[in-house]
Amino acid sequence: MRPPRKTGGNDRRPPGDGDRPARPSARPGPRRDGSSRPAPPRAQDEALFTSRRDAESRDAATPATGERRRHIPGGRLPKIPNSAPKAVPRPPRSGDRKPRTPAAFSDLPAPPTGRRGRGEARAAARAAEKSGKAVPVEPQRIAKLLARAGIGSRRDIERMIAEGKVALNGSVLATPATIVASLDGITVEGQPVAALEPSRLFRFHKPAGFLTTARDPGGRPTIMDILPPGLPRVVPVGRLDMNTEGLLLLTTDGALKRALELPTSGVPRRYRVRAYGEIGQQAVESLIEGLTIDGMRYGPIDAEIERRTGRNLWLSITLTEGKNREIRRVLEFLGLQVSRLIRVAYGPIELGDLPPRDADEVPDGVVASLRKSLARA
């Protein structure tokens, strides 16, 4: 039986033979591996050390005012003190430590930078246009370059690349993001692409009954079936419905095509419309405010009645966007049935007396003025 403890004094039990020696609470002893380096602190000391270290890390990881966080592989942030001293300039690289140009671009000219460089590039392009030589280009995505060459829209070219129809130096391309500096070695459907020429713009009088596309899966007739011989490879600017006739612009420059099509460019399109029905001038003029039909918003439309013949009337309509079947839908909403739709002008370019199925080239001066207008838009 265990004897009762004595009251008062030190109540700690003296260690017995089988008791474990008390762990030192102050300075840690030598490491188990025999080295003289002290072991890391434990228990309470370790908790105190860890909390202080974490607090210092949080302070160091917080960037000073105006500093940006840099991404570091592994997700760790650099330690930036709240009042960081100014960085010491790094000595220039020398010898083998100089940055090297990737092999794929080692033979390509560096693109011009800054306003001076861009101005020099534009001057070189203008000089090439005047001399009739191929237009020099900067390294750019192949889809953009082929669109500029008039092969098609960027979406068309991306589709061609996905279908394996575009190759570079005999190798079929898998991505439209390939960077090139010229059309050398590029083939589309096995045919080499000609060097870039100065931008050209043509008027074409499209008759009714033809689609504005290169080909139709259903076998319906397209404008490509009736284009006059002798035209270069061109792409249409915008579209005209199958039953719409009149002015259709054609260009060899995909970038010019896109600029003319964008609603933000604000290029006006003017039409003459023959419709059947009754409507007042006030209702026609209200279209200038725009309207919404079945959830589709149509922008301002400048319209006026030219003349009436019984229940038929001719209207002049000008708009700056080209939504699908926009004029037909808007006039049907007002109770009119469109029987004929003719586009007579696109920006400053008019149809005039150009016969159906004929095409002619827009003068360079008009194209230059059009480009300036698009640049200011």
Secondary structure, DSSP 8 states (H G I E B T S, - for coil): ------SSS-------TTS-----SSS----TTS-SS-----HHHHHHHHHHHHHHHHHHHS--TT------TTS------TT-----------GGGS----GGGTTS-----HHHHHHHHHHHHHHHHHHT------SEEHHHHHHHTTS--HHHHHHHHHTT-EEETTEE---TT-EESSSTTEEETTEE--------EEEEEE-TT-BSSS--TT---BGGGT--TT--S-EESS---TT-EEEEEEES-HHHHHHHH-GGG---EEEEEEEES---HHHHHGGGG-EEETTEEE---EEEEEEEETTEEEEEEEES---TTHHHHHHHHTT-EEEEEEEEEETTEE-TT--TT-EEE--HHHHHHHHHHHHH-
